[in-house]
Amino acid sequence: MRRSVLLKLSVAAVLVTGMASVPAAAWAQATPLPYDEARGVFSFAEGLERTLPAVVQVTTLGQSSGPRSEDTEAQPVSTGSGVIIDAGQGIIVTNNHVIEGGSKFTVDLADGRLFDAVLIGTDKATDIAVLRIEGTGLAQVEVADSDTLRTGDLAFAVGYPLGLDQTLTMGVISGLNRSGLGDAVEDYIQTDAAVNSGNSGGPLLDSRGRLIGINTSILSGGGGGNDGIAFAVPTRIMLYVVGQIRENGQVRRGSTGALLSSLNATSARDLGLNIVRGAVVRDVAPGSPAEAAGLRPDDVIVRVQSRPVANAGSVLATVGVAAPGSQLEVVYLRDGVEQRTTVVVEMSEAGGIALGREALTAYGAGFREARTGERGGQDHRLVVEVVEGGTPTAVAGLVAGDLVVSVNGRDASSLQALATALGTDRRPIRLRVYRAGETVDLTLNP
């Protein structure tokens, strides 16, 4: 299979220009840039070429919308990239949005071989999916610790963009701990290595060809093209998610019992703060680790484990991949004064419902009493404070700001009544909410 490699050598060119009077071979001994003496060029090929065979193209197939019969073949609905992390077991990591909606999956290797793949599991909150193929002679990527990355490190994106064969692009790490794209589990690596449609699910590599992240999204000024802002899920999160999927078939996350929302300009003014980055504690569940740590409503978490907190997703990214019993150092503001505490992580119950004094968490959403100004003239008393990406409530279409009208046809006028209604054995759960002047019916499948 033809391999198209795009490699920017601007860094090397600038350095060579500045050292034109020095023999290249002699200068190579004093510079960290890898030098191929036989060809007389600077190149990262030696480290990267070991990884390129492990980068694959993933094709997702689904049933066509036309006339169907038992003999109707599944048709391609999307393509993306992936990377083999375990050659012995044929384990491939890609993005959830690459395989979403598919009924069959195929994997193309760089050597031209084609395999049918089995979907092991997915995690929408981190946009990670795990596939498996059965084959011999597979290559696998070496995984690096993403916590060792520094802004300015070289980074290489590999994938199958825009219908091209395997393509390599180069850039730098533009930023770390990026969040703010939502309230999901977010702790992205930002890079300016060119990432386009088709790169999704492919690896982000360091200059030695080691995996540091899974390319998942881009910010584009229009048209969906590359504008030099791309995001990757770091290996720290990827390894936890993949391990959970391989072991349990799904991802179970840690919890502290704190109901959080993202700090914004409005809530910052209400709290008398002059910052807009942080996670606001809206409530703590009775008997929870957050309560034991002394956290209270209106505390604003600004750092967890020395990681800056941009929003609620930043906290979820750390708590959600911490082993049960882990102790997390938390820095927070109370009445504008910085304080510190240690919170113990407990394993959250699948589909658990936690009722606090002033708020309720259930199936990935937080609810609280609505203020008069939030009701829009309606009598509905409960409002959705926050919805965690990839959770059952997010899948159902619930969004922050929704006013709860009823659950399974019954009014929910208090947090206790809502907790009881959501805890019913009746499945699926029918939610009716009031949103932007109209009533919306949702179906929740816990």
N, C-alpha and C positions, 0 to 999 in steps of 0.2 A: 504494500500500500504506500502510495506517495506520501511523503512527509514534508510539509511546508513549515520552515522554521523562520520566524521573524525575531531578530535579535538586534536591539539597539546598542550601538557601541559608542554612544556620545560621550560617556564618562571616560572611556579609554582614550578617545580621540583628543579630548581636552587635555588629558594628562600627558599624552604623547607629544602634543604641540608644545607644551611647556617644557618638555625635556628633550627637544629635538637634537641637541648637541651631545646627548648621552647615548651610547650604544644601547639598543633596546634590551638585549640579553642581560647586560650588566644592571640596567635599571630595574629589570624584572625581579632581581634578587632583593631589591630594597622596597618593593611595592607589594601590597596584598593582592593585586589583580593577577589572576592565573595567566601564565604565559606559556604558549606552545612553541618551544624553541625550534622544533623541526619545521614548522610552517612559518615561524616568525610573526605570529599574531597573538593578540590577547583573546582568550576564549574561556567561556564557562562550560563548554561542551562536555568535558570529561566527567564532571559531576552530574550534569543534567541528563546525559545520554543513558545513564543507568536507570533513571526514573521513567523516561518517556515510554518504554514498552508497557508500563503499568497504567498508563492513561488510556481510557477507553471511551468509545462513543456509545451512548445509551439511547435506544429508540423505544418509545412507548407506543403501543398499538391499542386501538379500541375499535368497537364495532362502528361501521359506517352508519350514517343517518338515513340511507336509502333503503330500498326493499331488502329484506333479510330472509335468509333461509339457513338451514343447518350447515350448509356448505359455504356460507359467507365467510370470507377471510377477514381477520382483523386488519384494520388499516392504520398506518402511522398517523399519530395525532400530535406528537412532539418529539424533539430530539434534544439531547444535551450531552454532557460529559460525565465522567466518573473516574475513580481511581481505585486500583486494587490495593488493599491494605493487608490482606492475608492471602498469599498465593496458595498455601496448602489447603485452605478451606474455600477458596474462590470468592472471598468476601470483597464486595465493591461498595464504596460510599458515593452517593450522589445527592442531589437535592430532592426534597419531597415534591416541589412543584414540577420537576422534570417527569416524574412517574405518576403524578396525580391524575386520576380518571382513567388509567390504563387497565386493560385486561390481560395484556401480554407484554413481555419486555425482551428485547434482544440487545446483545452487547457485541460491538465490533472491536477487535483488538488491532493494534498498530501493525501486526504481522499479517493481517488479512483474514484471520479466523473469525467466524461468527458463531455466537452461542445464544441459546435461549437462557433467560435468567429467571430466577425465582425471587419474588419480593419477600424479604424476611420481616420487614417492619418499617414504620415511618414515625417521624416526630415533627408535627407541623410547627410547633413553637420554635424550633431551631432550623426548620427547613432541611432536615436530614432524612435520607432514606437509605436502606441497606438492601443490596441485592446479592444473590449468590449464583455462581456458575460452576459447572463441573468441567474441568479441563486440566491437562498436564502442560508443563513448561511455562507456567504463568510467572510473570514478574510482579514484584510488589515494591511499594514505595517505603522508604525509611521515614519514620515519623519523628519530628523534632518537637521540643517543648516550646509551645507558643508563648509561654510566660517569659522566655529569654529574649524576645524580640525587642528591637529598639527602633524608634522612628528614624528613618534614613537608611535602614538596611535595604539591600537589594532584594527584589522579589520578582518571581517569574510565574506567569499564569499560563497554564497549558490546557488546551481543549480543542473543540471542533466547532469554531464559530462560523456563522453565516454560510453554512453549506461547504466550508472548506475542510480539507483534510487536517490532520493534527497540526496545531499551530502553537508556537511559543512566543510570548511577548514579555518584555522586561520593563520594570519600573522600580519604584522604591516603596517602602512602607511609609505611607503618608500620615498615618495616625493609628492609635491603639485605643481599645476600650470604647469604641464608637457605639453609641446608642441614640435613641430619640426618634427612630423610625416607627415606633409603636410602643406597646407595653408588653411585647413578647420577651423571650429570653434573649437579650441582646448584649453582646460584648464583642463587636466586630473588629476585624483588622481592616483598615482602609488602605488601598493601594492605588497608584496611578498606572499600573500595568494595564494595557488595553484588554478590556473584557467586554465581549459583545454577546448577542443572542447566540446560544449554542455552547457558550463557555460554562453555563450554569452546571454546578456539580463537579466541575473539574478542579484540579489541585492548584493551590498557591504554594510555590516552592521557594526555599531560600537559595542562596548562591551555591550551595553544595548539593542541590537537588533533593533536599529533604522536605517532607510535607509540613507546612505550617498552618494551612487553613483550607477550607472548601469554599470556592467562589460561589456566591449565592445571589448577589443583587448589584445593581448599578444605579447611580443617579444620573439622569440625562436631562438636558435642557430642552429636548424636543426630538421626536423621531425615534427614540429608543436607542440611539447610537452611543458610542463611547465618548464620554467627556472627561475621562481621566479620574473619575471617582467611582471606585468599585469596592465592594465589601465581601469579606470572607469570614466564615465561622472558624474561630481558632481551634487548633487541635485539642486544647484543654477541654473545651466543651464537646467537640466531636467525639473524642475517645470515650467520654462518659456516656453520651447518648448511644453510640454504637454498642458499647458494652452492655447497657441496659436492654437494648433491642435484641442483641444476640442471646442474652441470658433469660430475659422475661418476655420477649415479644412486644414489649411496650416500654415507655419511659415513665418511671415514678420519681418524682422530685422531692427534695427536702423542703421543709417548711419550718417557720419560726412562730407561726400564729399571729403575725402582724399583717393587718390589712393595709396595703400601701396604694397611694396614687402618685402621679408624677407632679412635681412642683412646677407651676407655671406662673405667669405674671400676676394673674388674678389671686391665686392662693398665696403667693409671696406677699402681696400687698395686705391681704387679710391677716397674715402672720407677722407683719411688720418687718419683713426681710428685704434685703436689697440684692438677693440672688435669685436666679431662676433655674438652678440645677440642683436636683436633690429628689428624694422620695419622702413624701409626707405620710406619717403614720396616722391613719384614720381611726383605727381601733386595734385592740389586741384581744385575742380570745382568752377567756378566763382559764387559768391553769396552764397557759402556753409558755414556751421558752421566752417569748418576747415579754410577757408579763413578769416572769421571774427575773429577767434582765433589767427590769425597771423602765421599759419603754412605755410611753403614754401617747394618747392622741395629740396631734399637732407637733410632735417631735419631727424634725426633718433630718433624715439620714443623708450624710454627705460623703462618707467613705465606708467601705466594707473591705476588710483584709488589705488595707492600704490602696484599694482601688477606688478611683473617683466615681461618684454616683451621679449620673446625669438625670436619670428618671427611675421609675419603678422597675423598668426592665433591667437596669444595671444591677439592682439588688437580686432580682430573680436569677440573673445569670450566675451569680456567685452562690447563693443559697441553693439553687436548683441542682448544682453539680457537686455539692458537698456531701460527704458520707454522713450517715446518721451518727450522732454523737460528736460531730466536729464542733469546735468552738471558734466562732467568728468574732473578730474585733470590729466593733461598730463605733464610728464617730458620728455624733448627731448634734443638732442645735436645739436647745430648749430655751424659748424666750430670747433667742439671739445669742445665747452663751454656749460655747462648744463643750460637749461632755463626751465621755467614753464609757462603753460597757462591753460585755462579752455575751454573745447569744449562742445557745446550743441548738444545733440543727436536729430536728426529728423527721422521720420519714412520714410524709403526708399520706393520709388514707386515700385510696383511690375513690374519687367521687365524694370526698368528705365534705361535710357541712359544719362550719364553725360559727357559732353565734356569740358575739361579744355584747358589751353593754350598749354600744352605739352603732354597731355595724354587723353585717353578716357576709361571710364568704361561702360560695357554693359553686362547684363545677367550674372554677376559674374566674368567677365574677364576684365583685364586691358590691354590696347594697347598703344603703343607709337611709335615714329619714330625710326627705326632701325639704329644703327650705321654701318658704312661701314664694320667693322670687323664681324658684326653679320649677314651680308647678304650672306656670303658664296659664293660670286661671282654672286649672283642673283640681279635682278633689283627691287625686292620687297622691299618696303620702310617701312612697318609696321610690328612690332613684338609683340607677346603676352608676356606681362611682368609678369603676375600672373593670376592664375585661382583659384577661391575659390571653395573648395570641396562642392559637393552636389548641385551646381548651374546648370542651363541649359547648360552653356558652358562646364562644367566639364562632365556632362552626355553625351554631344555630342562627347567628346573625345579630346577637345582642351587642349593643354598643353603649359606651359611656354616655350618660345623659338621658337614656330611656327611662320613662316612668312606668312602674309596674301597675298594670290594670287588674290582671287576674292570672291565676294558675289553675289549669284544668277546669276553667269555668267558674272558679270561686275567687271572690275578692281577697286580696292580700293587703290588709290595712296596717299591719305591724310587722316588725322583723320576726317576731316569734311565729306569727301566722305564716309568713313567707317560708321560714325554715321548716315548719311542719308540712306545708304544701309541697315544697321541693324534695322533701325526704320521703314522699310517697312511693309505694311500690309500683304505682301505675306508670307504665312506660309505653310510648314516649310521653314526655311532659309537654303540655300545650301552654305556651306563654303568650299573653296578650300585653303589649306595651303601647304607650303613647309616645310618639316621636314626631317632632316638627309639624305639629298640628293635625296628625292623623293617627289612627289606630293600626297597629301592625301585629299580625299573628305569626308566631315563631314556633318551631318544633325543636325541643331539646331532647337529645338522646344521650343520657349520662353514660 
